[in-house]
Amino acid sequence: MVPDSSSVKPARLEMLEDERDFLLSALAALEDERDAGEIDDGDYAALKDDYTRRAAAAMRSIEGRRAALAAAAPPRRRPRSGFLWLVGLALLGTLAGVAISRSAGDRADGGTITGGADVSVSSRLARALQLFGQPVRWPDAIDLYDAVLAEQPSNVEAITYRAWLQYRSGAAAAPLLGQWAEATQLDPGYADAIVFRAIALKDLDRYDEAAAVLDQLPAEGPSPMVEGLLAGQGLRGVIYGEARYDQIAASEAPTLAELGLSVDVGLEVANYLLSTDKLGSVVSVLKVFRAVLAVDPDNASGLSRYGLLLAQASGGDPSLLQSAQDLLDRAVSANPADAEALVSRATLYAGLDVEVACADLEAFDLLELGADASSSALSAQADQLHQLLAC
């Protein structure tokens, strides 16, 4: 989705461009470290994949924000090529090291790029970012951030990420909360500082405060790296699930608007509550699913998870089982190429109608899935059903 031009700040675009440059620099340094024997092949491959993915995500965000800014500006000629964009992504991992090493030149470790304080700061920030995947090097990264702050005491990136590495290294949260608050005072839209502060508050079981902080996230969201942290660990679900649980449990039919949740966050909350042993959590999860579907009636995940949960909670009640079946039929009817909908209905129909279940599995097998954890879990479930039903 292209951001609305009114919500796109040139400063945020500049930050994304800096992030892209840092990641490309990290890829270049990674090649040097492998050539020097400072990193083994396994770590090299993992870090290269991570840096390439994050750089590509940053580049996509940059393109979207540039498009939104361009839409608000007077028309001008600007050649575009979708094919070249795809080729650029494909070649990113191969060419980044050459491009950056040629532009940076040869310099000893600890040296700076010539060209003034701004270039030196950019170099240090880039080098600090390269060390994020190596916890044993975090003290070195912290030193680099210290050097940046000695030159630019108000550099929000250095304030934010130095505090994060200190926190990850075991430092107490209280003083670091103040540093992230300072970063957001300097730049209220700096989402990464908002997220780190919310995570630290969550770790202190201060969920209401953490949720209030996350409420301040700008529409464009945090950097791709930090968004991956939020999504990968389901942190929105944890924070809002704990902060809103009493409200959900006390209301007969809470709405997403009353809870202050989006559809996606509502689904994360439901997922989290399912993993807890809270009294009445299943009933609360069903309420959240109903709230999601009231806003997005054809949501594949909402229909699929609601249907499976209703079937599991039915205790064999025919009317509840029929309701579960209707929900999963709706999920596939509205989303015939959705992996979760297909596997979820196949799971239920394995005990009701093998022909329908096998048809859903065949449709699932034709899909091109990503390499994320949810896709792997769906594939494993589909394989089990194939073996069980001999489709």
N, C-alpha and C positions, 0 to 999 in steps of 0.2 A: 504494500500500500504506500503510495506517495504521500508524504506528510503535507498537510495544508500549509500554504505559504505563510499564513499568519502565525503559525506555531514554529516556524523554522528560523532559528537565530543564526546569523552569519558566524558568530563566535562559536556556536556548537558545531557548525560545519568545519570551521578551522580546527577544532579539537579532533574531529573525526579524521581529518586529513593528517593531522599530527600522528594519530593512532595508526593510521595506515602506514605512514612513513616509518614509525617505530617498528612495526611488525615486519616490514620489508627489510629494515636494518637488522632485526633479530634473525631473519632467515639468512642474511648474508653472514652474520657472525657465527651462526650455527654451522655453516659450511666450513668456516675457518677452524672452529673448534674440532670438528670431525677430522679435518686434514691434519691438525696438530696432535691428534690422538687424545684430546681432552674429554671426549665423550664417546660412549660406545654406540654401536650401530642401532641397538634397540631404542635407547634414549633419543638418538638422532632422529630416527623415523617417527617416533611419537611426537617429539617437539616440532618437527617440520610439518607434520600433518596438522597439529594444533595451530601453529602460527599461520599456515596457509589458509586454513578454514576461517580463522578470525580476521585475517587481512581481507579475504574475499567478502566476508560479512560487512566489514567497515567500508569497503569499496561500493557495495550495493547501497548501504545507507547514504554514502556521499552522493551517489547518482540520484537517489530519491530526493535528497534535500536540494541538490542543484536544480533538479527539475521543478521543484516547488518554488524556489527562488526565481527561476527563469520565467515561470508562469506569471509571477507578479511584476516582472520587469518588462520594458518595451521589447517587442519582438526583434530578434536579430538572427542572422544566418548562423547556423551552427551545424556542421555536418555530423551525422550520427551513424553508427553502424552496429547493429545488433550482433552481426557475425564477428566483427572485430572484438566486441566486448567478451563474447564467449571464448574466443581464442586467447584473449588476454588473461582470463581466469585460468584457462588450461595451462598456459605457459608460466603462470605466476611462480610456482615453486621452482621451476628450472631457471628462469631468467633473473629472478630477484637478486640472487647473490652477485651475478655479473654486473647488473645495473647499479647496485648500491656500492659495490667495491670500487667500480670505476669512478663514481661520483665522489666517494669519500677519500680515495687515494690511500696510499700506504702510510700508516703511522703506528708507532709503538703503542702497546697497551698503556692506558693512562694518559695518552696525549689527547688533544682536542682538535676539532676541525677548525681551520683558520677561518676568520671572517667575523669575529666579534663575539660579544657576550651572548647574544641570542642564539647563535649557532652552537656555542659551547653548552648552553643549557639544553638545547634540543638533543645534542649528542649524549649528554649525561642521562637525560630522560629515556632516550632510546636504549642505551646500554643497561639502565636499570630494568627496563621492561624485559630485556633478553634473559635476565636472571630469575624471572618469576617461576619458571618451571624447574628450578634447581634450589630447593630449600637450603642447602648448605651454603649457597651464595647469597642468601637474603641479607646478611650483614653488609656485604659489598654493595648491594642495591640500596640499602638504607644510607650508607655513606655517600652514595651518589646523590640521593635526594637531599641529604644534608648540604652537599656542595651547591646544589641548585638553590636551596633556600638561603644560603649565605649570600648569593647574588640577587635572588628574587624572593624576598620573604613572603610575598603574597601569591606565589605560584600555587594555584589550587590543586594542580595535578600532583605536585611533589608533596604538599601537605596531606592530601588524601591517601596516596599510595604508600608514603612512608608510614603513616599511622596504621594502614592495613597490614603491612609486612611486620610491623612491631606487634600488632595484635596477634597475627598468625604465629609469631615467634614466642608468644606467651606473656606479653606485657598486659598489665591490668587495663580493663576497659574504660574506667572512669575518666582518666585524663585524655584518652584518645577520643572519647565521645565529644569532648570539647574541641578537639582539633577538627573533627568532621563538621561540627557545628560552625566553626570558624570558616571552613572552606565554603559551606553553603551561604554564609553571610557575604563572603566575597563574590560568590557566583551562585545565586539562588537556584539556577537551573542546572547545576553540576550534579547530574543524577548519580554518578558513582559514589560520591561522598554521602548522598542520601541513603543509598543501599547499604554501604558499609556500616553506617550509624545504626540503621534498622537491624542489621544482623547482630551487632554487638548488644543492642537492647534485647533482642530475642534471646540471646545466650544468657542474659541476666534474668530471664523470665519476666521482663517488663513488656509484655505483649501489647498492651494498650498504647504505650508510648511508641513501640516499634511500628504499629499499624498507623498511628498518626504521622510518623515520619514518612512511611511509604506513601501515604496519601499525598505527599508533596512532590512525588515523582512527576516530571513533565511528560507530556503526551509522547514525545519522541523517545522516552525511555533512556536507560543507561547505555554505556558502550557495549558492543557485542560480547566482549569478554565477561563483563559483569552481568549482563542479561543471561549468559550461559550459566553463571553461578546461581542466579536466582531460579532459573527454570530447571536446571539439572538437579537441584536439591529440593525442589518444590517449596522454596522458602516462603513464597507468598501464601501458599496454603497453610503452612505452619503458623505464620504470624497472624493472618486474618482468622484462621480457624480457632486459635486460642482466644484472640481478642473478641470475636463475635459469637463464641459458642453459647454463652448464657442467653444472649439475645435470640439466637436460633432456637434454643431449647424452650424458651419461655413463650415464643410466638407460635400460634397454630399454623399460620401460613405467611412466613416472612417473605418479603420481596427482595430482589437484589438491590433495588434502590434504597430500601430501608437499611440494608446491611452495608451499603456503600461498596458493593462488589460489581465487577464486570462479569460477563459470562465466563471468560477464561479463568479468572481468579475464583469464581464460584465453583468451577469444576476442580480446581486445585484444593480448595477448602474441603470439598466432598471427599476427595482422595485422601487427604490428610486425616480427616475425622474417621474414615474407615479403618485407618491404621492404629487408632487409639483404643483404649479400653474404657472410655468415658461412659458413664451410665446414660443409656438412651441414645448412644451415638448413631445407631442405625436409623432410628426414627429421624434424628436431626439431619442425617445425610439425605434421606428421602425428601425432606423439606427443601434442602438446598437444590436437589435435582429438579423438583417441581418449580422452584423459583427460576432456575436456569431456563427451563422449557417454556415458562410463561413469557420470557423475553425472546427466546430463539427456539420456536417449536420444533424445528427440523434439525437441531444440533445433534450430530451423529454420536459424539461422545456422551452427551447428556442422555439421549434415548437409550444407548447401548448399556451404559452403566446402571441407569435407573432400572432397566428391564432385568438385567442379571441380578441386581440386588433384590428386586421385588420377588424374583423367582426363588432366590435363596432364603428369603425371609417368609415365604408363603406357608411353609409347613405343610405343603401338599394341598392347600386350599385351592379348589378349581377356579374360583373367580379371580384370585390373585395370579395364578399361573396364566390364565387367559389374558389378564392385563399385561403381564410380562411379555407374553407372546405378541400382543398387539404393539407394544412399544418397540420390540425388536423388528417386527415387520415394518413399522414406520421408519425405523432407522435405516434399513436397507432400501426401502422404497424411495426415500428422500435422498439417500446417499449411496447409490448402487456401486460406486467405486471406492468406498471408504473401507480401509482395512479393518478398523476396529468394529465397525458395524457388521461386516461379513463374518468375522471370527466370532463375535459375540452371539450372533444369531445361530451360527453353526453349533456353538457350544450348547445352546438351549435346545435346538432341534435335534441334536444327537440322540436325545431320548424321546423325541416326538415324531420326527419325520426324517429318516435317513436321507431320502432323496433330496429334500430341501437343503439339509446340512451339507451334503456332498457338492451340490451346485454352488453353495456359498464358498466352499473351500476351493473349488475350481476357479471361481471368479477371483478369489484372493490370490491364488497362485499366479495369475496373470498380471498382478500389480507390480510396479517397480517401487520397492521400499527403500527407505534410507538405512543408515547404519546406527541409528540411535537405539537407546535401550528399549523404548516402547515397541519399535518395529521388531526387535529381536524377541521380545516377549510374545508378541502376536505370532511370529513365525514358529516359535516353539510350541505354542498352543495349537496352531494349525497342524503341525507335524504329529502331535499326539492324537488329534482328532482323525487325521488320515489313517493312522495305525489302528485306532479303535474301530473306525467304521469301514476300513478297507475300501476307501473311495478310489 
